[in-house]
Amino acid sequence: MLGGLIAAGAMAAAGVSSYGSARIRVVADSLVAGDARIPVPALGEPEVLDAGEARAWRSHKADPRAFMLLRSYVPTAVRVPVTDPQDPTPYLYLSTRDPRGLVAALEAARGR
């Protein structure tokens, strides 16, 4: 019985850990957000969103065509326009605890 309790606890911990495991990275001239991979040259100027603006872009300002990596427990985000005319996605909305760090990484990938 103790073994079953330990196994159930380990499985619950793994489930909670994987729930918030969506990663946002800038790797090899691409922005990788969850399962999406977009070349940095196809992106416009990123915008840091404070808690109020992030809430607005998650709700009444949201475009249904946008790619949104949402984490309800993270109050801040970055909105990045997609400038590729072949891509119907107007922008990326990325919930992140460090929006300024993500913007800095995107600018570094552009060579600024």
Phi, psi and omega in degrees: 000320179296321178298319178296320178295318178295316180297318179295321177296319179295320179293321178296318179296319178295321178296316179295319179296318182286339179300317182258026188266006177298125184253147174239122183219155170248111187225130173049053176064025177224149172265123179248117181230105185064237179269353182274144176224119184232131177297137181301323179297343179271008183247147176271200181286123179288149180236124176284130179248124175284182186301317180293313179293322178299317178298319179296318181286341174279341186239260190288338177270353186294142174257129182296344179273351184289152172271122184235118173259094188263138169225107186298337182271000177250115187283338184254163183203174173232136174248125183236116177295145174261121186262355180291118182293341179277347183263123180283354180285119183285326180198167174251133173247118186236110175292128179208145177284340183234072183296323180293324177295321177294317178298318179298320179294320178295318179294323177295322179293332176281347179087026180268000000 
